[in-house]
Amino acid sequence: MRILTWHVHGSYLYYLSQLPYLFYVPVKPGRPEGYGGRRGGRSWPANLCEVDADKVCNLALDAVVFQSPRPYEHDQYELLTAAQRALPQIYIEHDPPRGHPTDTRHIVDDPTVLLVHVTHFNALMWDNGRTPVHVIRHGVAVTPHVRYTGEIARGLVVVNDLPKRGRRLGCDVFEYARRRVPLDLVGMGSEALGGLGEIAADELPGLMARYRFFFNPIRYTSLGLAVCEAMAAGVPVVGLATTEMPCVIRNGVSGYIYTDMEQAVRRMRELLARPDRAKALGEGARRRASLLFSLTRFARDWDLALAAAAQLRTPYNEKIAAGGLNEQADCAYK
């Protein structure tokens, strides 16, 4: 299949591009948000192809996958022909609602578009209206030679731009915990909080595996791929019992999650004092990740989603066949 999508979340795009499809990502001069193409510190596979935005209307496509509001609400009408807009469409929603946690209506309100949520929590909290919904959990893989050692007797936190993202991403939670246990922070902009800076995505799992545990301070966002990658690398996870985390981390099996930060701090101290306990929990995390985040399962779920999206668009395809849409229509760029 030939699929058009946008570069929104680099880590997610990387794992999406591991699927056996041909992906096109549009680029614009200066590579503004959403049009970054293959950049981002990843070893991108050959089936992820850049295409100039003004040439998208010349592509033979099978489906269009949106990952953020602007391409769905505006850019598709500039880049795509009428016939391309009639192709199967999927909108990936990466986050829970930022407005009211239960009463926010999703921007997609179309029974012919498939809305894919990346966690069941997100699907539960959004008001999805009349739009059909699938949930596809993350899929991750870790380089085979990566093995947990836990040799660094500290916890690792991975959050981009944490100083700017405040309470939602748990900046205050990180500071609270750091005053009580040794923690290192990595990610874009982490230097402002005394962190280690940005680590190349290909190197991050190997770095995670050297730390005694992974700490996720985030209060309210989607399940971070860094959590999934840490688990897949055999690293025990400590975090907050919010959003999708209770469905992923089991206390005493793959790590610990609490809403009581004092309990979380006690568990982090325990893992620092007992590397044998940390290793056992890390092995539990690895097994849990292989069950939940298998790329084989991820690929199967995407096959089903693309088939479902095609069924939703059947009336449009019939209209094209009957001449109701101009397949040769020029896009706005031309």
N, C-alpha and C positions, 0 to 999 in steps of 0.2 A: 504494500500500500504506500501511496505517496501522500504525505501529511504535511500541511503547513501549520507551524506554530510559532510562538514568539519566545525570545530569551527573557524570561522574567526571574525565575529562581534557578540559578546556575546548577546547583546540586541536583535539583529535581530533573532539570533538562538532561543532565548527564545520565541519570538512570533511565529516564524515558528513552533516550537514544540508544540504550542497550537492547531495545526491542527490535525485532526483525522487520522494521519498516524503513522507508526512506523519508527522512525528515528534512524539510526546508525551513530555514529561519531567515526572515528578511533583515537586511541591514540598510542603514541610512548613513550619509556622510556625518562624521563625528561620533557615530555610534551612540545616539541618545538612548534613554531608558526604553527597554523592550526591543532595541535594534542592535544589540551588542554582538550578535552572531556567535562565533566559536571562541570568543575570548573569555577569560575568567579562570585561568590557572588549571584547566583540566586537560587531560589527554583525550580529546574528543574523537569519537569513532568516525570512520569514513562515511557512514550513512547519514551524518548530520551535515547538511550542505547549506552554505550561505547563498542568498540570492538578493540582488539589489531590489529594494522595495518597489521601484518603478517597473520591474520586470516580473513581478509576481503574477500579474494578470495574463502572462503568457504561459504559465505553468499548467501542465496536465496534473490535476490533483484528484485525490479520492476522498479527502476529509480535511476539515479545518478545526484546529484545537486552540481555543483561547485560554489564556491564563491570567488575564487582568482586565479591568474594565475598559480602558481606552481602546484597545484593538476591537473589542466586541461592540462598543457603543459608537465608535467613530471610524477607526482605521479600516475596517473591512469594507466600508463604503467608498474609500479612496483607493484601496489596493486591489480589490477583487472585482471581477466581472459579475453580472447577474447570475450567470450559470455557476460560477464558483461559489457564490453565496447560497446557492440552492443545494450544495453538497452537504453531506452529513456534518453536523456541527456538534462539538463538545466544548463545554466550558469547565475548566478545572478550577475549583475554588480551593485555595491553599490555606485559608484562615477561617476562624470562627468570626461571627459578626463583631465589628468594632463599635457599633452603636448599641442599642438596647440588646442585651444578651439573648433574649428569646423572641422579641417582636420585630426584628429587623427583616424587611423583605429583601430577598436577593434581587440583584439587578436583572438577572435573566428571568423573563416571564414569558416563556414560549414553549408550548407542548411539543414542538418539533425539534427542540435542542435538548441534548442530554447534559445534565449538570452532574459532574463528578466531584465528590468530596473526598478528601484524603484521609479523613477520620470519621468514625461514626458519631463522635461528639459534635463535630462541625455540622454534619447532616441533621442532627437532632436540634441544634440550637438555631440554625437559620430557618426563617419562614421561606420555604422553597416554592410556595404558591402552586401554580399548575405545571411547573417544570418537572419532568421526570428525573429521578435521582438514582445514581449508582454511587457506591462507596468503594474506592480502590485504595487499600492500604499501601504505604510506601514499599518499594522494593529496593534493597541495597545489596552490595557485594563488597567484600573486603579482600585486598590482595592476599593470595594464599599464604605467603611467607610471614604475614603479620601474626604474631603470637603475643598474648598477654604476658607481661613480666611483672608489672606493678612495682618496678624497682625504684621509681621516684615516689618517695613517701609524702605525696601531696595529692590534692584533688585538682582536676582540670575542669575548667569552665570554658565552653565554646559559644560565644554570642557575638554577632557583628554589631558594631555601633552601640554597644550597651550604654555608654554615658548619655547618648541622645535619646534612647528609647525608654528610659525611666522605669516606673513601677510596673508597667505591663510586662516588660521583659525581665523584671526582677533586679534592677540595679541596686536597690536598697537591700534586697535579700542577699545578694552577693556580698555587699559590704558588711552586712551583719555576720555572715558566716566567715568571711575572711578575717575578721577580728578574733575569731575563736579557733579556726583551724587553718593550716597552710593551704592556700589555693592559688593556682595560676590561671590567668585569663588570656585566651587567645581570640583573635578575630579582628576584623577591620575596626580601627579606632580604639582598640583596647589599650594602646599606650597611654591614653589620657587617664586611665585608672591604674597605671603602673603595670599593664599587661605586657605580653610578649609580642604583640603585633599580629599581623595576618600570616597564617601558615598556608602554604600551597595545598590545595584540596587533595592532591595525590599523596601528600606526605602526612596528612592529618591522622588517618587511622593508625599508622605506625607510631606517631607521637602519643596518641591516646593510650595505646597498649602499654606504654612505659609508666603511666601514672597509676597510683594505687586505686583511685576511683574517679568516676565522672560525676560532676555535680551540675544539675540543671536547675537554675534559680528562677525559671520563667513562670510567672503567675498565669498568664492568659494569652496563649497563641496556639497555633497548631502544633502537632507533634513534630519536633525538630528532627531533621535528618541526621544531625550530629548525634542525637540520642540513639537512633537506630544503628548508626555506624559504630558507636562505642560498644553497644551490645554485641554486634556482629564480630567485633574485635576481641570479645571476651572480657570487657571491662565492666565491673559492677557499677550500677547507677544509683545515685541518691538524688532525690528531687522532691517536688511538691505534688501532693495528691490532688491535682486539679486537671481539668480538661481531659485529654485521652490517656494521661499517664497511668491512672488506676487500671486501665485495660491492658497495659503493656508491662509495667513493673509489678512484680509480686514480692511483698515483703518477706525477707528471709530466703528467697529463691533466686532472684535476679538483681536484688538491690533493696533499697528502702525508699518509700515515699510517705510524707506526712504533711499535714497542714500546720502542725506544731513544730516550729523551727528548732526549739530546744531538743526535741527528739531527733530531728535530722542531724543536728550538730553532734549529739551523743553517738549516733551511728557512724558518722564520719570519723570521729575519734577512735571508735572501735575498729574500723577498717585500717586506720593508720597503725594501730597497736597490734593488729592480728592479720598479717599478710596471708596466712593460710585461709582465714575466713574470707578475705577479699577474693582470693583465687577461686574458692568454691562458688561464691556468688557470681563471679565473672563467668565461670563455666555455665552456670544457670542462665545468665544473660545471653550467652552465645547460643545455647539451645533454644531459648525463647525467640531470639532473632531469626534463627533458621526456620522456625515454625511460622512466625508472623510476617517476615519481610523477605521471603524467598523471591528471587527474580523470576523463577519459573512460575510461581503463583501470580506475580505481578504481570507477567506477559499474558497468562491465561485470562486474567481479569480484563486486560486491555483488549484482547480479542473479542470478548463478550461485549464490552462497552462499544466498540466500533461497530459491531454487528447490530446492536440495539440502536445506535445513532442512525445507521443506514435505514432501519425500519421506520424510524420516526420521520425521515425525510422522503419516504416513498411518494407521497402526494406531490411533492415538488418535482421529483424525477419524472413522474407521469406528465406533469405540466410542461416540463422541458420537451419531452418526447412529442407532445402535442403542439409544440411551437409557441407555448405561452410565455416563454422566456427567451430572450435573444442570447444564444450561446456565444455570439461573436461580439457582444457589447464591450466597448472599450472601458477601461478603468479610468478614474479621474486623473491619474498621473499622466496618461497619454492624451 
